[in-house]
Amino acid sequence: MAHMLSEVPGPHGSAPAESGTSRPAVSRRQGAAPSVPSIASAPLPGRPVVPGLTVARGPAEPRDAIALETRRGRLLVRFSGEIDTALRARFDQVLAVVRAAHEPVAVDCREVTFFGAEGVRMLVLLQRVAGGPGVAEYQPSVSVQRALRLSGIERYPFG
């Protein structure tokens, strides 16, 4: 099948564009914003339709969070998503509970996708305020291990 070329005006003059392809043509008049065809997506089952909202259907990303749970009689601090200064207030709440408990904690960082200097600070503070040996159980992600190594912390938990 032969493709035909037609001229599509662009910001730097005309450029050839293939016709008969599955890609929609994007035209641009002098000084005008590009005209881009809209793509309608089907609503997700059980979700309300919100005009102007696009929903990605890819795998769910971990939510940026710091959660405090009790597992097998031990406090568990679970980090997920991107850990940075945006979660400082939540961490301060968790740290207050850990400090008051005076018992060792478990730390789960397996779902962390980004771990900045603030995250390293959080782990160091957890180790300092937890009772007994501090952090008794620790499960890192690759990004957490890398951040600790770059910070000069060779071993965590330390003690």
VENKA-V882983 format. One record per pair of residues at least 4 apart in sequence whose C-alpha atoms are under 8 Angstrom apart, sorted by the first residue. I is the first residue (numbers start at 1). J is the second residue. If there is no record, write none. Layout:
[[I/J] [I/J]]
This chain:
[[3/18] [3/19] [3/20] [3/21] [4/18] [4/19] [4/20] [5/16] [5/17] [5/18] [5/19] [6/16] [6/17] [6/18] [6/19] [7/14] [7/15] [7/16] [7/17] [8/14] [8/15] [8/16] [8/17] [8/26] [8/27] [9/13] [9/14] [9/15] [9/27] [9/28] [9/29] [10/14] [10/15] [10/27] [10/28] [10/29] [10/30] [11/28] [11/29] [11/30] [17/25] [24/37] [26/34] [26/35] [26/36] [26/37] [27/34] [27/35] [27/36] [28/32] [28/33] [28/34] [28/35] [29/33] [29/34] [41/54] [43/47] [43/48] [43/49] [61/81] [62/80] [62/81] [62/111] [62/112] [62/113] [63/80] [63/81] [63/82] [64/79] [64/80] [64/81] [64/82] [64/83] [64/87] [65/78] [65/79] [65/80] [65/81] [65/82] [65/83] [65/87] [66/77] [66/78] [66/79] [66/80] [66/87] [66/90] [66/91] [66/94] [67/77] [67/78] [67/79] [67/94] [68/75] [68/76] [68/77] [68/78] [68/94] [69/75] [69/76] [69/77] [69/78] [70/74] [70/75] [70/76] [71/75] [71/76] [74/103] [74/104] [74/105] [74/106] [75/98] [75/103] [75/104] [75/105] [75/106] [76/105] [76/106] [76/107] [76/108] [77/94] [77/105] [77/106] [77/107] [77/108] [78/107] [78/108] [78/109] [79/83] [79/107] [79/108] [79/109] [79/110] [79/111] [79/112] [80/109] [80/110] [80/111] [80/112] [80/113] [81/111] [81/112] [81/113] [81/114] [82/112] [82/113] [82/114] [82/115] [83/87] [83/112] [83/113] [83/114] [83/115] [83/116] [83/118] [83/119] [84/88] [84/114] [84/115] [84/116] [84/117] [84/118] [84/119] [85/118] [87/91] [88/92] [88/118] [89/93] [90/94] [91/95] [91/122] [92/96] [93/97] [94/98] [95/99] [95/125] [95/126] [95/129] [96/100] [97/101] [98/102] [98/103] [98/105] [98/126] [98/129] [98/130] [99/129] [99/130] [99/131] [101/130] [101/131] [102/129] [102/130] [102/131] [102/132] [103/130] [103/131] [103/132] [103/134] [104/130] [104/131] [104/132] [104/133] [104/134] [104/135] [104/136] [105/130] [105/134] [105/135] [105/136] [105/137] [106/135] [106/136] [106/137] [106/138] [107/135] [107/137] [107/138] [107/139] [108/138] [108/139] [108/140] [109/138] [109/139] [109/140] [109/141] [109/144] [110/139] [110/140] [110/141] [111/141] [112/141] [112/143] [112/144] [113/141] [113/143] [114/143] [114/144] [115/119] [115/120] [115/143] [115/144] [115/147] [116/120] [116/147] [117/121] [117/147] [117/151] [118/122] [119/123] [120/124] [120/147] [120/148] [120/151] [121/125] [122/126] [123/127] [124/128] [125/129] [126/130] [126/134] [126/135] [127/134] [127/135] [127/157] [127/158] [128/134] [129/134] [130/134] [130/135] [133/159] [134/157] [135/157] [136/157] [138/157] [140/144] [140/145] [141/145] [142/146] [143/147] [144/148] [145/149] [146/150] [147/151] [148/152] [148/153] [148/154] [149/153] [149/154]]
